[in-house]
Amino acid sequence: MSSYSVGEVAAIAKVTVRTLHHYDGIGLLSPGGRTPAGYRRYQDADLDRLQQILFYRELGFPLEEIAAILDDHSVSPSAHLRRQHQLLGERIGHLQELAAAVERAMEAQKMGIQLTPEEKFEVFGADYQESWEEEAQERWGDTDAWKQSQARTGRYTKADWERIKVETDAINSRLLEVFSAGAAAGSGEAMDLAETHRQHISEHFYDCHFAIHRGLGEMYVADPRFAANYEKLAPGLAQWFRDAIIANADRAESV
């Protein structure tokens, strides 16, 4: 029959000698033998019990509960194994959920939107596509505006995004109202709305200088996906809003 010193067992099980002394002291794992000089000598059965102890410890069981489990002689070794298999399955499932949560958090931080995919569709609507975020990063990822936007939006909650969407919808409703009333894109009312839009971007995303706002206006017309956001409200609104943005920039830069 093999026997092992406390140091050998510590090395095999990758625990400290102090831990083994503690287990012995509380009666959780007492060595099966002693040398004539009184030194601990562990048997194979002791190592089997230690393996069981370390398994339950890994799963977070307190030592008192582990002792009760292992000292319940009504439970057969095969029943212990079945229970351990079940516990491992539950632990694996939990770890997989944690891993998925961490991945979502990493992706949200990278993209600057602290929302689940379901929440994104809930907040931004059925037309939302996650591929837009990847494209935006590819197009503007090296710009200061993008970096500033990521720093700000990375802290936003679902409630923040919902509030921003309410403000955006209010601006769009006002745009539609003024456009439908027949106001010229160069009118004071139209330019004031364009300025509200620019300040909205500056407040929530990045410093939207007039040159940047001009570029956005051009994109609202040139990119069919952006144009569709306004054209679905009213045909011709995208071009009208672009012209209002340009007029507002010209007004500000002429002062």
LUMVEX-799895 format. One record per residue: x, y, z of N, C-alpha, C in turn; residue number from 0. Coordinates in steps of 0.02 Angstrom, whole numbers. Layout:
% LUMVEX-799895
{{X,Y,Z},{X,Y,Z},{X,Y,Z},NUM}
...
END
This chain:
% LUMVEX-799895
{{43,-60,0},{0,0,0},{44,62,0},0}
{{29,107,-46},{69,168,-50},{52,216,7},1}
{{101,254,27},{88,307,76},{130,368,57},2}
{{106,426,76},{136,488,54},{144,536,113},3}
{{197,574,111},{206,625,162},{161,684,147},4}
{{153,728,196},{111,786,185},{138,830,129},5}
{{204,834,124},{233,874,70},{220,844,2},6}
{{223,778,-3},{209,744,-66},{136,754,-87},7}
{{91,747,-38},{20,757,-54},{7,828,-77},8}
{{38,876,-43},{29,947,-62},{52,958,-134},9}
{{107,927,-153},{133,936,-220},{88,902,-271},10}
{{62,842,-255},{19,806,-301},{-47,843,-312},11}
{{-76,866,-258},{-142,898,-262},{-139,973,-276},12}
{{-78,1000,-275},{-69,1072,-287},{-106,1114,-235},13}
{{-98,1094,-172},{-123,1133,-116},{-64,1145,-69},14}
{{-75,1186,-19},{-21,1200,28},{-21,1150,85},15}
{{37,1142,115},{42,1099,174},{-4,1127,229},16}
{{-7,1193,233},{-50,1224,284},{-123,1204,274},17}
{{-145,1200,212},{-214,1178,198},{-226,1108,223},18}
{{-179,1063,210},{-186,993,232},{-187,989,308},19}
{{-146,1029,340},{-146,1031,414},{-214,1055,439},20}
{{-243,1105,404},{-308,1131,425},{-362,1078,417},21}
{{-361,1043,360},{-410,991,348},{-405,936,401},22}
{{-344,921,421},{-334,871,473},{-361,898,540},23}
{{-347,960,554},{-367,990,617},{-442,992,628},24}
{{-480,1000,573},{-554,1003,580},{-586,935,567},25}
{{-545,885,555},{-572,818,546},{-599,805,476},26}
{{-585,848,429},{-609,839,361},{-567,787,323},27}
{{-503,789,334},{-458,741,301},{-400,725,349},28}
{{-408,671,382},{-355,648,428},{-315,593,394},29}
{{-250,596,396},{-209,545,363},{-221,476,393},30}
{{-215,426,350},{-229,358,373},{-174,327,414},31}
{{-117,360,418},{-62,332,456},{-16,384,483},32}
{{29,362,526},{80,405,555},{145,366,558},33}
{{200,402,553},{266,371,563},{278,362,638},34}
{{326,321,655},{342,315,726},{358,382,759},35}
{{381,429,719},{397,495,747},{335,540,749},36}
{{278,515,725},{217,554,728},{202,595,666},37}
{{241,587,612},{228,624,550},{170,593,511},38}
{{132,635,479},{74,613,441},{95,571,380},39}
{{58,518,368},{68,478,307},{-1,465,277},40}
{{-10,487,215},{-74,482,181},{-76,419,137},41}
{{-134,386,138},{-144,326,98},{-182,345,33},42}
{{-187,296,-12},{-223,308,-75},{-295,330,-62},43}
{{-327,300,-13},{-396,319,3},{-400,391,26},44}
{{-349,414,60},{-348,484,83},{-344,531,23},45}
{{-304,511,-27},{-299,553,-87},{-365,554,-125},46}
{{-401,498,-124},{-467,496,-157},{-514,545,-121},47}
{{-512,545,-55},{-555,591,-18},{-535,664,-30},48}
{{-470,676,-34},{-446,744,-47},{-470,767,-116},49}
{{-470,722,-163},{-494,740,-230},{-567,762,-227},50}
{{-607,724,-187},{-677,742,-179},{-685,810,-145},51}
{{-645,821,-94},{-647,885,-58},{-632,943,-105},52}
{{-580,936,-144},{-559,990,-189},{-611,1002,-243},53}
{{-644,949,-265},{-697,957,-314},{-753,1000,-287},54}
{{-777,983,-227},{-832,1022,-199},{-810,1093,-180},55}
{{-748,1100,-160},{-722,1167,-146},{-722,1210,-208},56}
{{-703,1180,-264},{-702,1217,-327},{-771,1242,-345},57}
{{-822,1205,-325},{-891,1226,-339},{-919,1273,-286},58}
{{-878,1289,-236},{-899,1339,-187},{-932,1311,-125},59}
{{-930,1246,-115},{-962,1217,-55},{-920,1234,6},60}
{{-951,1251,62},{-914,1262,125},{-888,1196,152},61}
{{-835,1201,192},{-803,1140,217},{-850,1098,259},62}
{{-893,1131,299},{-939,1093,341},{-986,1051,299},63}
{{-1010,1079,244},{-1056,1043,200},{-1021,986,164},64}
{{-958,999,144},{-919,946,112},{-911,887,159},65}
{{-896,901,222},{-887,847,271},{-951,807,277},66}
{{-1008,841,279},{-1072,806,286},{-1086,762,225},67}
{{-1069,789,166},{-1080,750,104},{-1037,687,103},68}
{{-973,695,117},{-927,639,112},{-935,588,168},69}
{{-962,610,224},{-971,565,281},{-1040,531,281},70}
{{-1080,546,230},{-1145,514,224},{-1135,446,191},71}
{{-1131,394,230},{-1114,327,204},{-1173,295,169},72}
{{-1231,328,169},{-1288,300,131},{-1282,315,57},73}
{{-1235,359,40},{-1224,377,-30},{-1165,336,-58},74}
{{-1177,300,-111},{-1125,258,-140},{-1076,299,-181},75}
{{-1017,273,-194},{-969,309,-237},{-997,327,-306},76}
{{-1037,281,-335},{-1066,296,-400},{-1117,353,-396},77}
{{-1154,356,-340},{-1201,412,-330},{-1164,478,-324},78}
{{-1107,477,-289},{-1066,537,-284},{-1045,560,-354},79}
{{-1024,513,-395},{-1001,530,-463},{-1058,559,-504},80}
{{-1118,531,-497},{-1175,557,-535},{-1191,628,-513},81}
{{-1187,639,-448},{-1200,706,-422},{-1148,756,-447},82}
{{-1086,734,-446},{-1032,778,-469},{-1041,794,-543},83}
{{-1061,744,-581},{-1073,756,-653},{-1128,808,-663},84}
{{-1181,801,-624},{-1236,850,-629},{-1212,920,-609},85}
{{-1174,924,-555},{-1149,989,-532},{-1102,1020,-583},86}
{{-1061,978,-614},{-1015,1004,-665},{-1055,1031,-725},87}
{{-1107,995,-744},{-1149,1019,-800},{-1179,1086,-785},88}
{{-1204,1094,-723},{-1233,1158,-703},{-1180,1213,-702},89}
{{-1120,1196,-679},{-1066,1245,-676},{-1044,1266,-746},90}
{{-1040,1217,-791},{-1021,1232,-860},{-1073,1278,-892},91}
{{-1137,1263,-880},{-1189,1306,-908},{-1185,1376,-881},92}
{{-1171,1383,-817},{-1165,1449,-786},{-1105,1486,-816},93}
{{-1049,1451,-823},{-989,1483,-851},{-1000,1504,-924},94}
{{-1037,1463,-961},{-1052,1482,-1030},{-1095,1545,-1032},95}
{{-1142,1550,-986},{-1183,1611,-982},{-1140,1672,-965},96}
{{-1093,1662,-918},{-1048,1716,-899},{-1004,1736,-958},97}
{{-978,1686,-994},{-936,1701,-1052},{-975,1740,-1105},98}
{{-1038,1720,-1116},{-1079,1756,-1165},{-1092,1827,-1142},99}
{{-1103,1836,-1077},{-1114,1904,-1050},{-1052,1947,-1058},100}
{{-993,1918,-1046},{-931,1955,-1054},{-920,1974,-1127},101}
{{-935,1927,-1172},{-928,1941,-1244},{-974,1998,-1265},102}
{{-1036,1997,-1239},{-1082,2052,-1255},{-1056,2118,-1228},103}
{{-1028,2115,-1168},{-1002,2177,-1138},{-942,2203,-1178},104}
{{-898,2157,-1200},{-840,2177,-1240},{-862,2207,-1306},105}
{{-911,2176,-1338},{-936,2201,-1402},{-970,2269,-1393},106}
{{-1009,2274,-1340},{-1043,2338,-1327},{-994,2393,-1315},107}
{{-940,2378,-1277},{-890,2429,-1263},{-854,2449,-1327},108}
{{-839,2399,-1369},{-805,2414,-1432},{-848,2457,-1478},109}
{{-913,2441,-1480},{-957,2477,-1525},{-986,2539,-1492},110}
{{-978,2545,-1426},{-1002,2605,-1393},{-1076,2605,-1379},111}
{{-1108,2547,-1381},{-1179,2543,-1367},{-1191,2489,-1315},112}
{{-1212,2510,-1255},{-1222,2463,-1200},{-1291,2432,-1202},113}
{{-1307,2398,-1257},{-1372,2366,-1265},{-1364,2296,-1292},114}
{{-1412,2253,-1274},{-1414,2187,-1305},{-1442,2195,-1376},115}
{{-1433,2145,-1419},{-1463,2150,-1486},{-1538,2162,-1483},116}
{{-1572,2128,-1436},{-1644,2138,-1430},{-1661,2210,-1411},117}
{{-1621,2238,-1366},{-1634,2307,-1345},{-1620,2357,-1401},118}
{{-1570,2342,-1443},{-1555,2386,-1499},{-1615,2391,-1546},119}
{{-1644,2333,-1562},{-1703,2334,-1606},{-1761,2368,-1572},120}
{{-1767,2358,-1506},{-1822,2389,-1469},{-1815,2465,-1469},121}
{{-1754,2490,-1460},{-1743,2562,-1455},{-1742,2595,-1524},122}
{{-1705,2563,-1572},{-1692,2595,-1636},{-1741,2576,-1690},123}
{{-1784,2526,-1677},{-1835,2508,-1725},{-1817,2448,-1767},124}
{{-1867,2424,-1805},{-1859,2363,-1845},{-1810,2371,-1902},125}
{{-1797,2433,-1923},{-1751,2444,-1980},{-1678,2441,-1959},126}
{{-1666,2437,-1894},{-1597,2438,-1870},{-1559,2376,-1893},127}
{{-1496,2386,-1913},{-1453,2331,-1933},{-1386,2338,-1896},128}
{{-1364,2283,-1863},{-1301,2286,-1826},{-1241,2297,-1872},129}
{{-1248,2278,-1936},{-1193,2287,-1983},{-1176,2361,-1992},130}
{{-1225,2405,-1977},{-1211,2477,-1984},{-1156,2498,-1936},131}
{{-1155,2468,-1877},{-1103,2486,-1827},{-1034,2468,-1853},132}
{{-1028,2408,-1882},{-963,2387,-1908},{-940,2432,-1966},133}
{{-988,2450,-2008},{-971,2494,-2065},{-949,2563,-2039},134}
{{-985,2588,-1989},{-967,2653,-1961},{-897,2652,-1932},135}
{{-879,2598,-1898},{-812,2594,-1870},{-759,2591,-1925},136}
{{-774,2555,-1979},{-727,2551,-2035},{-717,2619,-2068},137}
{{-772,2657,-2074},{-769,2721,-2110},{-739,2777,-2068},138}
{{-756,2778,-2003},{-736,2835,-1962},{-696,2817,-1899},139}
{{-676,2753,-1895},{-643,2730,-1834},{-579,2767,-1816},140}
{{-546,2797,-1865},{-483,2833,-1851},{-493,2907,-1837},141}
{{-554,2930,-1838},{-566,3002,-1828},{-574,3018,-1755},142}
{{-560,3081,-1738},{-569,3104,-1669},{-643,3102,-1650},143}
{{-687,3118,-1698},{-758,3118,-1684},{-782,3048,-1663},144}
{{-757,2997,-1698},{-775,2928,-1681},{-751,2911,-1611},145}
{{-689,2927,-1596},{-661,2911,-1530},{-699,2947,-1475},146}
{{-717,3010,-1488},{-755,3048,-1438},{-824,3017,-1429},147}
{{-855,2997,-1484},{-921,2966,-1480},{-918,2900,-1441},148}
{{-866,2860,-1452},{-860,2796,-1416},{-851,2808,-1341},149}
{{-812,2859,-1324},{-801,2873,-1254},{-866,2894,-1219},150}
{{-907,2931,-1255},{-970,2954,-1225},{-1022,2898,-1223},151}
{{-1035,2868,-1281},{-1089,2820,-1285},{-1074,2756,-1248},152}
{{-1010,2742,-1236},{-992,2682,-1199},{-1019,2681,-1129},153}
{{-1039,2739,-1104},{-1067,2744,-1036},{-1143,2746,-1036},154}
{{-1174,2748,-1096},{-1246,2755,-1099},{-1282,2691,-1081},155}
{{-1338,2698,-1046},{-1381,2642,-1030},{-1439,2640,-1080},156}
{{-1481,2589,-1072},{-1540,2585,-1115},{-1583,2647,-1106},157}
{{-1590,2670,-1044},{-1631,2729,-1031},{-1602,2791,-1066},158}
{{-1536,2796,-1067},{-1504,2852,-1103},{-1521,2850,-1177},159}
{{-1515,2790,-1206},{-1530,2784,-1278},{-1603,2799,-1293},160}
{{-1647,2777,-1249},{-1718,2791,-1259},{-1732,2866,-1257},161}
{{-1699,2901,-1210},{-1708,2973,-1205},{-1681,3008,-1267},162}
{{-1623,2986,-1291},{-1595,3015,-1352},{-1640,3004,-1412},163}
{{-1670,2944,-1415},{-1715,2929,-1471},{-1777,2974,-1468},164}
{{-1802,2986,-1408},{-1860,3031,-1402},{-1843,3100,-1429},165}
{{-1783,3124,-1411},{-1761,3190,-1436},{-1754,3189,-1512},166}
{{-1725,3135,-1539},{-1716,3129,-1611},{-1783,3128,-1647},167}
{{-1830,3090,-1620},{-1896,3086,-1651},{-1931,3154,-1649},168}
{{-1920,3192,-1595},{-1950,3258,-1590},{-1922,3305,-1643},169}
{{-1857,3301,-1655},{-1826,3342,-1706},{-1854,3323,-1775},170}
{{-1858,3258,-1788},{-1884,3236,-1853},{-1957,3256,-1863},171}
{{-1996,3252,-1809},{-2066,3273,-1815},{-2071,3347,-1831},172}
{{-2028,3386,-1801},{-2028,3459,-1814},{-2005,3473,-1885},173}
{{-1954,3435,-1908},{-1931,3443,-1977},{-1989,3430,-2026},174}
{{-2024,3376,-2014},{-2080,3358,-2058},{-2134,3413,-2056},175}
{{-2147,3439,-1998},{-2198,3491,-1991},{-2180,3554,-2030},176}
{{-2118,3576,-2022},{-2096,3638,-2056},{-2092,3626,-2131},177}
{{-2065,3569,-2152},{-2060,3552,-2223},{-2130,3549,-2254},178}
{{-2176,3515,-2220},{-2244,3507,-2247},{-2282,3574,-2251},179}
{{-2261,3622,-2209},{-2293,3688,-2210},{-2268,3730,-2268},180}
{{-2219,3705,-2305},{-2194,3740,-2363},{-2138,3789,-2350},181}
{{-2107,3787,-2291},{-2052,3833,-2276},{-1992,3816,-2319},182}
{{-1957,3868,-2341},{-1897,3859,-2381},{-1841,3832,-2337},183}
{{-1795,3794,-2369},{-1739,3765,-2331},{-1695,3820,-2303},184}
{{-1695,3878,-2335},{-1654,3933,-2312},{-1689,3980,-2264},185}
{{-1750,3962,-2244},{-1787,4005,-2197},{-1757,4000,-2127},186}
{{-1772,4050,-2087},{-1746,4051,-2019},{-1770,3991,-1979},187}
{{-1832,3970,-1990},{-1860,3913,-1953},{-1823,3849,-1971},188}
{{-1810,3839,-2036},{-1775,3779,-2058},{-1703,3778,-2033},189}
{{-1669,3836,-2037},{-1600,3839,-2014},{-1596,3828,-1938},190}
{{-1645,3854,-1901},{-1645,3843,-1829},{-1653,3769,-1812},191}
{{-1692,3734,-1851},{-1700,3662,-1841},{-1635,3625,-1856},192}
{{-1601,3646,-1909},{-1536,3616,-1925},{-1486,3628,-1869},193}
{{-1489,3688,-1838},{-1445,3703,-1782},{-1462,3659,-1721},194}
{{-1526,3648,-1710},{-1547,3604,-1655},{-1520,3534,-1666},195}
{{-1523,3511,-1727},{-1496,3445,-1745},{-1421,3442,-1733},196}
{{-1385,3494,-1752},{-1312,3495,-1742},{-1296,3494,-1668},197}
{{-1331,3533,-1628},{-1318,3535,-1557},{-1336,3469,-1523},198}
{{-1388,3436,-1548},{-1407,3371,-1523},{-1350,3321,-1531},199}
{{-1318,3321,-1588},{-1261,3277,-1601},{-1203,3296,-1555},200}
{{-1190,3361,-1549},{-1135,3383,-1506},{-1146,3365,-1433},201}
{{-1207,3367,-1411},{-1222,3352,-1341},{-1213,3279,-1325},202}
{{-1235,3236,-1371},{-1238,3165,-1355},{-1183,3122,-1386},203}
{{-1149,3146,-1438},{-1103,3103,-1473},{-1032,3132,-1480},204}
{{-1026,3186,-1517},{-960,3216,-1528},{-970,3289,-1547},205}
{{-915,3327,-1544},{-919,3398,-1561},{-931,3404,-1636},206}
{{-993,3420,-1653},{-1013,3423,-1723},{-1004,3495,-1749},207}
{{-943,3509,-1772},{-929,3575,-1800},{-967,3583,-1866},208}
{{-972,3646,-1889},{-1012,3658,-1949},{-985,3620,-2009},209}
{{-920,3612,-2014},{-891,3575,-2071},{-914,3502,-2068},210}
{{-915,3473,-2008},{-938,3404,-2000},{-1012,3400,-2017},211}
{{-1050,3450,-1994},{-1122,3450,-2006},{-1137,3455,-2081},212}
{{-1097,3495,-2116},{-1105,3498,-2188},{-1097,3429,-2219},213}
{{-1044,3394,-2196},{-1031,3327,-2223},{-1088,3279,-2209},214}
{{-1118,3285,-2150},{-1175,3243,-2134},{-1234,3258,-2180},215}
{{-1245,3323,-2193},{-1299,3343,-2238},{-1291,3312,-2307},216}
{{-1229,3313,-2332},{-1216,3283,-2398},{-1228,3208,-2396},217}
{{-1210,3176,-2341},{-1219,3104,-2334},{-1292,3085,-2331},218}
{{-1333,3129,-2301},{-1404,3115,-2296},{-1437,3111,-2364},219}
{{-1405,3142,-2413},{-1431,3140,-2481},{-1396,3085,-2522},220}
{{-1330,3080,-2515},{-1291,3035,-2557},{-1299,2961,-2539},221}
{{-1308,2947,-2475},{-1314,2877,-2454},{-1389,2860,-2450},222}
{{-1411,2813,-2491},{-1483,2797,-2493},{-1511,2775,-2425},223}
{{-1468,2743,-2385},{-1493,2719,-2320},{-1508,2778,-2273},224}
{{-1465,2828,-2274},{-1477,2887,-2233},{-1536,2928,-2262},225}
{{-1537,2933,-2328},{-1591,2971,-2361},{-1658,2939,-2344},226}
{{-1660,2872,-2340},{-1723,2838,-2327},{-1753,2856,-2259},227}
{{-1709,2874,-2211},{-1735,2893,-2145},{-1780,2954,-2149},228}
{{-1764,2998,-2197},{-1804,3059,-2205},{-1857,3052,-2260},229}
{{-1839,3015,-2312},{-1886,3007,-2367},{-1948,2968,-2346},230}
{{-1940,2923,-2297},{-1999,2885,-2275},{-2047,2930,-2236},231}
{{-2022,2987,-2212},{-2065,3035,-2178},{-2102,3078,-2230},232}
{{-2065,3098,-2281},{-2096,3137,-2335},{-2048,3140,-2394},233}
{{-2070,3126,-2455},{-2026,3130,-2513},{-1998,3201,-2520},234}
{{-1932,3204,-2530},{-1899,3269,-2537},{-1871,3297,-2472},235}
{{-1888,3266,-2416},{-1865,3293,-2352},{-1790,3287,-2343},236}
{{-1759,3234,-2369},{-1686,3226,-2362},{-1649,3284,-2395},237}
{{-1668,3300,-2456},{-1635,3355,-2491},{-1649,3422,-2457},238}
{{-1710,3431,-2435},{-1728,3493,-2400},{-1688,3501,-2336},239}
{{-1681,3447,-2298},{-1643,3451,-2236},{-1569,3463,-2250},240}
{{-1544,3432,-2303},{-1474,3444,-2322},{-1463,3518,-2337},241}
{{-1510,3547,-2374},{-1504,3618,-2392},{-1510,3663,-2330},242}
{{-1552,3643,-2282},{-1559,3682,-2220},{-1494,3680,-2180},243}
{{-1461,3621,-2179},{-1397,3614,-2143},{-1345,3659,-2175},244}
{{-1341,3659,-2241},{-1292,3701,-2276},{-1307,3774,-2264},245}
{{-1370,3793,-2266},{-1390,3863,-2255},{-1372,3885,-2184},246}
{{-1383,3840,-2137},{-1368,3857,-2067},{-1292,3866,-2057},247}
{{-1253,3823,-2089},{-1180,3829,-2084},{-1156,3893,-2116},248}
{{-1185,3910,-2174},{-1167,3972,-2208},{-1184,4032,-2165},249}
{{-1242,4030,-2132},{-1263,4085,-2088},{-1214,4094,-2031},250}
{{-1195,4039,-2000},{-1149,4043,-1942},{-1080,4067,-1963},251}
{{-1056,4044,-2020},{-989,4061,-2042},{-984,4130,-2073},252}
{{-1041,4160,-2087},{-1040,4227,-2116},{-1041,4282,-2063},253}
{{-1052,4261,-2001},{-1054,4310,-1946},{-984,4334,-1929},254}
END
